[in-house]
């Protein structure tokens, strides 16, 4: 196959991915080999590829392709998450467009419509992952709602319940009034909004005065249950234990001492609404209020409902919390106006308020007191903590261990229920007398109910409570009939995805795949889901499998905008990875991701770097074309061929060193180090130097032939490069692999390099001397504005004997590439010189008649002074603590970059000046 003149990524990407997938190239088919397993973080079935996915999946693909090349039985489990909230929203929006709503259908009818959507439109992202080159096991693609995985989810719920590790409780949750469901912390987006700070006076019960409180949510005073003051605040010590009469409702509430009250903030006294504030909930518990006693003053849509004491005035019932389009009034406005009318509104301040919003609905989140299902995360966390401490789980980079321990050691109960229809419906059935039967199937629930009520009792199951009552039979007698109503809630998607490392491998069935591929080898994850997903997988995996889910947890950073800010659609600074692939190719984007992934640091998006790696791919393409045009073809051995010429012994040593460095970088998960090593080998050593050094010379206008040894070595080196580069740039490497020879297998199934050779120190010394001489000669010409084609004579007054031998052997390369006509081993007889130091030898060039050295010295001196002046000015700014602390981070970073640039420029010019005689 002749390599085309033009490198066209799109054409080869479509061809090779279809080939790989159709031939089962991604399947684990080496039963006798060491297994290697990665499970991908399942993207939402509603999602599309974003730049974070591109990073995460590129890193995984690099690892899995590398494992395959090492001969391992590599499995990359792929699947999607059913994304309860997001998917239900998509389908409901489609219904709304047809003037329909979810409640127009039964639950089963609606779920059927979701499945229809999933089959027709869901999973767009899986096609996009293919475009990125992800070598996933598509033949066994999983979905968190498929039958086998659902079986695992329900079993885990039931077993945790039976073990006392899952229970129902009344607690505060993040409630989204728009979606009408509890949501996780991850789905809460905090924004700064302009709001108010209202100061109210609460009258003391005995009429002796008032106590002042301030709030950003005045409507919640309708459910106040206490006023808290700091126990160390002497101003209020005499009031602790007394009551205030809450305005509007007339409720008597106590003044309690609690350290939550900050004496320095406002009046030092705070209103306590345990049913609508997370901090107040804890204060209320410390004050002796049970959760069941705490007031909930809002319904699921954020409208006022009556509290259990019946003291909220009727005119407030049904009012929304605060302003809503089309509503003339609201509870907040009414409360403020009432307090003002009572003379109890002291003042109102403008304030910027950190406000939680639902990331999908855009509604202000309400801390809401409700009954939900919780997992005893504290108990499950203990073995997961010990797994990291013992090294059974290795977190990379180590800097995240402290964060992991801090969260796990202070973990709160995990709310796992959601008020949706799409998802795993909770396998719990309730009876009117308060019994709850948790079972994997309705048949199992029936057996539990029969066991409890008696075998003769009729058990009736319904999915929705439509007024059915428990038939108590005759007074004092046994129940004749019992109606069981299934919990309508579904499980949080994080609950199901926490089972991903073993649920995708067939558990609870004891499959061969499960025995072979659990525990997984590595999990690659963004640090932002360390708690929401990674930690929960560790807890569930250890609990149910008695082994850690993976041996290594690699946490990468976020991809940020070029200025370092977080990407968001609202800012308009997001980057479409598919657009980058269209423009530069998947290989270029993948290499950018690897090169920029430095442990513990976020990645700044830089499209120019992606373009640069497209140029890198083009350079490799052209190098392969050159090789092919000179009769160089692929090698038949992974072991290095024999070589006599120094240049060939040198390049073989470079391959040996590159393989060693790459192996070390892979072992340490240093993706930027991997990219740097292979880039240097391809771009610098192979393309820029080796091919130039072995290129046939032109004699009398005719190009000579390349020597046979160099053709063999060049073919072998190019093969090693393609294999080493394959995990990073799979498409171009597969194309060139086949173009350079008739291969019995694809490069995806080639063998990782094992040169079985050593680094030849003499060859390294010789070729390094040649490269250093040519490079430094070219550099001083550029610095002195000497045309690069100008031919010079070099003088070495007192050469080492080894230097003379090198010059004799490499004279042709030094002449052709360095434009050095000859070497003289005597001192020059002019002061008009430039000199370089190479390997202990001082090489001097006479420049008489070539340039005016005095003018060049003057020019360079002035350039040094200008660069040094800017360097020092920037250093002064950076040493100013006020600038560093108050300036925008991007301004500080730019100043640092500019300082480094000017310092390097001054140093380079100073060295150039020193080279002038």
N, C-alpha and C positions, 0 to 999 in steps of 0.2 A: 504494500500500500504506500503510495507516494504521499509524503506529508505536504499538505497544501501550503501555498505561500502565505496565506492569511490565516491567523488563528481566530476561529469562530466558536466561542464557548457554547452558544445556544445549540448549535447543531450536534456537537459531541455530547452535551449533557442529556438531551432527549434520547439519543441513540443508546448510550451506555446504561442509563438507569433502567430503561425498558428491558435491555438485555439482562442486566443483573437480576431484576425481579422475575423475569420469565424463566430464568435458569435456576431459580432457587438459591442464588448466591448468598443470601442473607440467613439461610437456615443453619442451625447447628447440626452438622452431619458428621461429627467426628466423635463417636461414642467412646473411643479408647483414649481420647486426648483429655488434657486437663480442662475442666469447664471454666468458662469466664462469662459472667452474667451482669447485665445492667438492665434496670427497668427505667423507662423514661417517665419523668413527671407528666402524668396524663393531661394534655391540654383540654380545655373546655370544648365540647362538641360544637358549641356555637362560635368558637373562636376562629381567628385567622392569624397567620404567622406575623408576629411582631419581632422587633429587634432583640428582645430578651429571649424569645424562643430560639432565634437564630444563634445566639451565643450558647445557650444551654445545650442545644442539640448538636451544634458543631463540636463542642468539647466531648460530648458522649460519643459521637461518631469517630472522632480521632482515637479514642480509647478502644472502641470495639473493633475498628479496622486494624489497629495495631495488634490487638490480641489475636485476630484471625491470622495476620501475617506471622505471628509467633507460633502458629500451629495449634492454638487453643480452640476448644469447642465453644465458639463465641455465640451467645444469645443476647440480643437486644430486644427486650419485650416492649411492644408498642401498644398503645390504646388511648382511648379518650374518656374523659370524665363527663357524666351526664349533666353536670352543672345545673342543679335543681332550679335555682332562682333565675339564672340567665336564660335557660331553655324555656321555662314556663313563660317568662316575659316575651320571648320571641313569638311563641305560639299565640299568646293572648293578644299581642299587637296585630297579628294576622287576623284574628277573630274580630278585633275592634274595627279593622279596616272594612269588614263586612257587616258592620253594625251588630256584631254578636259579642257576647262575653262568656267567660268560663262557666259561670253559674247557669247559663242556658242549657248546659249539658250535665249528664251524670259524671261522676268522677271517672268511671271506666271509659265513657265516650270521649272525655277530654284527653285522657292518657292515650287513647287510640290515635287521636289527632297528633299528639306529640310524637308518637312512633312514626306516623306518616311523614311528619316534617323531618324526622331524623333520617329516614330512608331516602328522602328526596333531596334534602338540602344540608343535612348535618354532615360533619366530618370534612368540610372544605379544607381544614388545616392539614389533614393527612396527605392530601395531594401536594400541598405547599411544602411539607417536610420532604417529600420526594424530590422536589425541585432543589432543595438544599443539599441533596445527596445522602440523606440519612439511610443507613443500611440496616433498617429495622426488619424484624421477622413478621412481615405483613401477612404471612399465611396463618398466623395465630394471633391476629389483632384482637385486642380485648376492649370491652366497654363496661363501665361500672354498673350498668343495668342489665348486662346479659345474664342469661339464666344461671350459668355456673358461678359467676362472681356474686350475684344476688344471694345465692345459696350460702356463700361464705359470710356475707354481711349479716344475714338474719341469724346464722348460727352464732356469730360473735356476740350479737346483741343479747341473745337468749342466755348464752353461757356467762357473760358478764353479769347479767341480772341474777342468775341462779347463784353466782359466787358472791353476791352482795356488792359488786363493784359498779353496778349501774342501777340507778334509782330515780324516782320522780320526786321533785322538790319545788317549792315556791321560792323563787329568787328573782333578782333583777336581771334583765337581759337587755341587749341592744335591740330595741323594737323599731322596725321600719314601718311607719303608718301608711306609706305608699304601697309597699308590697304586702303589708299585713302579716309579717312574719318576724321572728327573731333572726338576727344575722350575727356573723362572727366579727371579731375585732378587725380582721383583715378586710372586711367589706365596709368598714367605716372609714370615711375620709374626713379628716379635720381641716376646716377652713377658717380663715380669719374673716369675720364680718363686723360691720359697724353696728353696734347695739347700744343699749342703755343699762345703767346701773341705778336701780330704784332703791331709795332709802325709806324704810317704813318704821313707824313707831308701833310697838305692840304693848297695849296697856297691861299693867300688873293686875292680878286678880283682886288684890286688896284695895285698889284705887290709889295706891301711893305714888304712882308715876308710870313711867314707860321704860321699855328697853328697846334700843334701836337695832335693826337688822338691815342688811342690804342684799339685793338679789338681782340676777339678770333674767330670772324667770318668775315674774310676779304671780302668774296664774297658779303656780304650784303651791302657793300659800293655802289654797283651799284644802290641801291634804297635809299641811304641817302637823307634826306630832310632838315637837319639842323645840326649844331654843338652846343652843349649846354655847358655853363660854369656856375659856381655857382655865383649868384648875389653878394655874399660877397667876391668873389675872385678878389682882386685889380689888379692882373696881367692881367686880361682880360677885365676890366671895359671899357677900351677905344675901345674894339673891338665889344662890344655888339651892334647889329643893322647893322653891316657890313656883307658883303658876302664873302664866299670863292668859288673858282671855283673847283668843284669836279673833281679830276683826272679821267681819262678814259672816263667818260661820258661828261665832260665839263659843267655839270649842275651847275647853281648858287644857292647856298643854304645859308640861313642866319645863323649868330651866335646869339643864343638866351640865355637869362639868365633863369636858372631853377635850383632849389635846388637839383634836381636829380644828378647833377654833383658834385662829391666829390673832393674838392681841394686836399685832401691827397692821392688820388688814381691816379697813373700814372701822366699825365701832368695836370690833373684837368679839361681837356676838353674831352667831349665824343661825338662821332658821334651819330646821331639820325636817326634810321630807323623805322619809326612808323608802317610800314606794316609787320615787321618781329621781333618785340620784344615787350613784354608786357609793360615794363617800358617806352620804347620809344613811344609806342602808347599814353600813358598818357601825356608824354612830348609834343608830336605832337599836341594833343588836346589843351593843355595849350598854345601852340605857335600859335594856330589859324587854324590849318589844320583840315578840315572836314574828316571824315572817307572815304567819297567817293573820296577825293582828294589824299589820301595816296597811295603810289606806292606798287604794288604787283609784285615782280620780279620773282616769281616761279610758276610753275604749280603744279597740285596735286601730281605729282611724284617727285617733288624736282628739276625740270629742269628750267633753266633760260628762261623767256619769256620777251617780250618787255614791258617796262613801258609805261604809257599813254603819256609821253612826247616824246617817241621814241628816247631816247638818249643812250640807251645801244648799243654798237657796235655789229654788226651782228655776229661776230665770237663767241660771248658769248651765243647767242641764241641757246637753245637746250642742253647746257652743264648742267650736274648735279651739285648740290651744291658743293659737295666734292667727294673724291674718291669713286668709285664704281667698283666692279670687272668687268674686261673686257673693261673698258673705259680708253684710254690712257691719257686723260687729264680731267680737271674739272674746274669749275668756280673759285674755291678757288685758285688753282694752277696758273691759268691764271692771276688773279688779283694780286697776290703776285709778280709774275714775271714781270708784267707790271709796278707795282709801283717801283720795284727795277730798272728796265730799265730807268724809269723816274727820278731816283735819289731821290725818295720820301719815300723809305723804310729806316727808321732810325735804327731799331734794331729788333731782334726777341728773345723772352724769352721763356724758357720752363715753363709750368705752369700746375698744376693739375686743371682740369675744372669740375665743377658740370654740368653734361650734362643730359638732359631729353631724355629718351627712351620710346618707346611704349612697354608696358609690354608683349604684345602678338607678335607683329611683330619684335621687336628688332631693329627697325629703330629709328634714331635720330629724335625727334619731332621737327617740324618747327612751330613757331608762324606764323600763316597765316591769312591774311585779306580776309574774304569771307562773303557772305550773308548767314545768318543762322536764325533760329527761336529762339526767346528768351522769357522767362517768366519773368515778373516783380516781381522778388523774393523779392525786398525791400518792396513792398506793402503787399505781402502775409506773409512776416515774422513778421510784427508787431503784429497781433493777437497771433501768435505762441510764440513770446517773452513774451507777457502778460500772456499767459496760464501757463508758467513756473513761472513767478513772482508771480502770484496769488495762485499757488499751485494746479491749475487744472490738471497740469502735474507735477508729482513728479519725479525728476531725482535722481536716486540712482546709485552710491554715489553722494552726494551733490557737491563734488569737481569738477564735470564736468559742473556744472551750469555756472561758469565763462567762460569756454571755449565756451559753447553754446551761451551765450549772446554776447561774443566778435565776434564770426563769424556771428551770425544773425544780429547784429547791423551794421556790415560792409559788408553785403552780396552784391554780384555782380549779374547782370542779368544772368539768368540760360540758357545756350545754350542747347536746347532740340532736335536739328535735327542732324541726322547722315546720311552719304552718303553710305547707304547700301541698299540691296534689302530685307533682312530678317528683319521683324519687322512691326510695325504699320505704314503703309504709311500715310504720312501727308495728311489730308483731305483738301487740298487747290488746286484750279485750277486757272491758270494764262492765261490771254489773251495777245495778242501782243501789245495792247495799254496800258499795265501796270496795268490793273485791276486784283484784286485777290478776288476770291470767296471762302470763308471757310464755309464748310457745312458738316453735318454728313454723308450724302449720295450724290451720283451723282444726284439723283432726286431733292434734296434740292438745290444743286449748280445750276441746270438747272433753278429752279424757281428764284433764285437770279439773274442769268444772264439775264433771260427774263425780270425781273423787271427793270434791269439796261439798257438793250439795246432795249427793246421793244418786245412785244409779237410776232411780225411777224418775228423777226430775227431768222435765223436758228442757232442753237447752236450745234457744233460738238465737241465731247469729244475724246481726245486721251491721252494715258498714256506716250508717249514719243514724244519729238519734233523731227520730221524727215523732217524739212524744211517747215512745214506748215506755211502759212502766213495768217494774218487777211485780209479778203476781205472787203475793205472799201466801196465797192459799188460806186455809182456816187459821184463826188466831192461835198462835202457839204451836201450830203444826208445821210440817215440812213444806217447802216450796213445791208447788205443782209445776211451775214453769219459770224459767229464768232467761231474761234477754241479755245477751252479751253484745256490747257495742264496741267495734274496733276503733282504736285510737286513730283519728283521721290524719295525724301529723306524719311527716316523713323524716328520715334521718339526714342530718347535715352531710353534705358531700365529702367533707373532710373525714367523716367517720368511715365511709366506705373506702376512700382512697388511702386511708391509713393501713389497709390490708393489702395494698398493691404488691409488695415484694413476694407474698406467698399466695394471695388469692388469685393472682394471674397465672400461677403455676399449677393450679388444680385443687388447692386446698379448699374444703376439708377432705377431699379424697386424697389418698396417699399415692400420688402419681409418680411415675419414674422421673418425670421432669422436675417435680418438686424435690425429690430426693437428690437429684443431680445438681440443680441450680439454686437451691437455698442452702445457706445464705448467699445473697448476691455479693458480687465483689466490690462494687462501688456505686454510690448514689451521687449524681451530679445535680446540684440544686442551687438556686439563688438563695442568698442569705436571708432574704425577706420572708421566706416560708420555712425557716428553721423551726419555728414553734408550731405553726399551723399544720405542717405536714411531716417534716423530717422527724421531729421529736415524737410525734404521735405514732409514726411507723415504728420507731424504736420501741415504744411502749407496747404496742400491740404485737409486734413481731416476737419480742422476747417472751411476752406472756403466753402466746398461743403456740409458738414454735420451739420455745425453750432455747432459742439461739438468736443472736443479733440478726437483723434483717440484711445488713451489709457490713463489710469489713472496714470500708473507708467511706466517709462522708465528705465530699469535696464541695465547698461553698464558694461560689464565684460572686463577683460584684454585679452592680447594675450597669447597663449601658446608658450613659447620660448624653445630653446634647453637647455640642462642641464647646460651649462655655462652661460646662460642668453642672448645669442645672438639670433637674429631673425632667424627663420627657413626659409630656401630657398632651392630650388632644386639645384641651382648653388653651394651652400656650401655643399650639400650632408648631411645636418643635419635634414632633415624632418623625421617625424615619421608616420608610417602607422597605423591608429587606428584599421583597420581590422586585421592587424598582431597581435596587442596587444589583440584583442578580441579572435583570434584563440588561442593565447598562455595562456591567463589568464581568459578569459570570459568577457562578456559585463558588468556584475555586478561589477567586480573589476575595470574596466576602468571607469565606471560611478562614483563609489564611490571615486576614485582618483580625478576625475574632481571636484566633490563637495567639497571634503576635502581641495583641493588646491585653490579653488576659494575664495579669500579674497578681499573684496571690495577695488578697487583702485590699485590693484597690478596685475602684470602679473604672469603667472604660469610657473614655470620651470619644464620641462618634466623630470620625474624621474622614470624610469622603475622599479627600485627596490621597489618604493612605490606601484606601480600597483601590483607587485608580493606580496607585503605585504597585500594588500586588498584581493587578491585571498586567502591568508592564513586566513584572517579574515572570508571570506565566508566559508572556509573549517571548521574553528572552530565552526561556527554556525551550519553547517551541522552535525558535530560530536556531538554537544550538543543536536540536535534534535534526532539523533540516540540513544543517551543515554536515552533521555526522553522516546522515543518510547519503548526501550528495558525494561524500568522500569514501563511500563503500563501508562505512562503519555500521555494524548491525548488533543485535542483542547477543548477550553472552549465553553460554550453555552451562555455566557453573556459578555457584554463589561464592566459591573460593577464589581468591585473587590469583590472576595469572602470573606467571614468572615474568620478570622485567629486568633488563640490563640498563636501560637509559635512566639517568638521574630523574628526569622529569616524570617518567612513569612510576619509578619507585616512590617519588614524592607524592604523586596523586593517590597512589594506593595507600600510603600512610595517612593522607588526608581523609580518605574513606574510613580507615580504621579509627582515627580520632573522632570523626563525626558520629560513627555508630556508638562509640563509647559514651560520648557526651549526650547523645539522644537517649540511650538506655538509662542513663542517670537522670535525665530530665523527666522521662516517663515515670521512673520509680518515685520521683519526688513531686509529681503532678505540676511541674513547672512548664506550663504551656507556652509562655513567652520565651522561655529558654529553649524549648524544642524548636519553635519557629525561627529563632535567631540562629541556631546551629545549622539547620538545614538551608536557610536562606544564604548564609555565609558560604556554605559549601557549593551551592548551585550557582549563585550569582558571582561571587568573587573567585573562588578557587577553580571551579570548573569552567564557567563561561568566560570570565574575564582573563584568566591566566592560562589554565591548562590548554584549552583549545587554541589559544593564540600561540602558545609555545610550541605546539606540535603541528601547527598549520604549515602546509607545504609552502616553501619559498618560491617566489617568481624569479626565474633566471632568463635573461634576454626576452622578457615579456611572456614567457611560458611558465605556467604553474607546474611545479614538480609533483611527485606522488608522495603520499604519506607513507612512512615506514610501516612495515607489517606489525611490528611489536606495538606501536602506538595505536594502530587500528584495533587490535585485540583489547588492549588496556582501556581505550576510550569506550569501547562497547560495553565492557564490564562495568566501568565506573558509571556510565549513563544508566545501566540497569539498576545499580545499587541506589543511585539518586532517585530514580522513579519509584522504587519500592519504599525508600525512606520518606519520600514526599507524599506517597499515596494517601496516608491517613488524613493529611491536610488538604490535598488537592486531588481528589479521587478521579475526576473526569479527565483532565489533561493527561494524567499519568497512565490511565487505562488506554487512552487513544494512542499515545506515543509508544507504549509497551507493545501494542500490536503492530504499529507502523514500522517498528525497528526489527521485526522478526516474525517468523511463523511460530507462534507460541502454543504449547499444548494446553495451557490454562490461562485464565484471566489473571491480571495483576492482583486482584482482590484476594486470590488464593495463592499468591506467590509466597516465598519464604523470606522472613526478615533477614537482613544481611548478617552473614558470619564470614568475614573476609579470611579468617585463619591466616593472618599475616601480621607483621610487626612494622612499626614505624622505623624507617631507615634514617638514622640521624645524619649520616653524610649527605644523603639526597636532600633532606630537609634543609640542611645548612647551605647546600649549593643553590637550590632553587629559591630559597628565601633571599640569598645574596643577590641573585638576578632580579627578583621581583622588587626588592628594596631599592636597588640601584635605578631600575627603570622608573619606579614610582617617584622617587625623590628627584630624579632628573626632570621628569614631567612637571612635578610640583614647582620647582624653582623657575622653570621656564614660564609657567602660568603666572607666578607671582611677579616676575620681572618683565612680563609682557613680551616674552620672546616667542615668536611663532613656533607651534609644537613641531613642525616639520624641520626646523633648523637642525642641521647635523653638527655635532661637536666632537672634539677630541678630549678624552679623559686622561688625567695624569694621576698616578699614584706613586709618590716619591719613594716610599719604603714598603712595598706590598708584602703581605704574608705569602709564603710559598703556596698555601692552599688557594689563595686568591688568584694567583697567576694560572693555576690549573683550571679553576672555574672559568676564568675569562677565555682560556683557550678552548674549552669544551663548549661554552655557551656564546661564543663570539657572534654567531649568526643571529641568535635571539636578541642579544644586546644591540646589534646593529639595526635589525628590522623593527624591534619594538621600542628601543630606547633612542634611536637615531644617533648612536654613538659610532663614529667612523672607526676609531681605533683607541687603544689604550697605550700610553707611554709610561714607563716606570722611572721617570726622572722628574725633578722639580720643574715647575713652570717658571718662565723668566719675566713675568709681568705681575703687577699688583691688581690688574683689572680682571678679577676672578670671582667665581662662585664655587662654593665647596659643600660637599655633603659627606656625612659619615655613614659608612655601611659596614656592619660586622667588624668593627675595629679598624677599618681602613678609611683614610681620608681621601676622597675622590675630588680632584680639583679640575675645574673647567676654565680655560682661558677665554675671556669674552671680548678681546680686542676686536673692534670693528663690528661688534654685534649690538651692544647697548652702551649708553652713557651711564656708567656706574654711579657717578656723583649725583646725577639727576635722579636715579633710582633710589639711592640712599635717602635723598631729601624727600622724595615722594612717600617712601615707606615710613620714614620717621614721622612725617606729618599725620599719616594714617594711624600710626601707633598712638600718637598724642590724642587724636580725636576719639579713638576707641576707648582709650584709658579714661578720658574725661567723662564719657557717657557711662562707662563701667562704674566709676567712683561716685557719680551722681546717683545712679541707681542703688548702689550699696548704701549711700546715705539715707535714701528713702526707706530701704528695707530695714535699716537699723533703727528707724524711728518707730517706737512701739505704738504710737498713736495711729500712724498710717496702717500698720499691719492689723491692728485691732478694729479700726473703724472703716477702712476701705472695703469695697466689695471684694469677696474672695477671688473673683476672676481678675480684678485689677491687681491684686497682690501677686497672683500667679503669673500674670503677664510681666510684671516688673521683675520677678525672679527669672523668668525665661529670657527676658531682654538682657538682664545682668549677665547671665551665663553666656549668652551669645556674644556680648561685647568683650567679656573677659577672655573667651576663647579666641576672638578675633585679634585682640591685643597680643596674646601669647603666640599665635601663629605668625603674625607680622614681625614680632621680635625675633622669632626663630629665623625668619626669612632674612632679616637684616644681618643676623649673625653669620649667615652663610656667605655674605659678600666679603671678599678679601679687602 
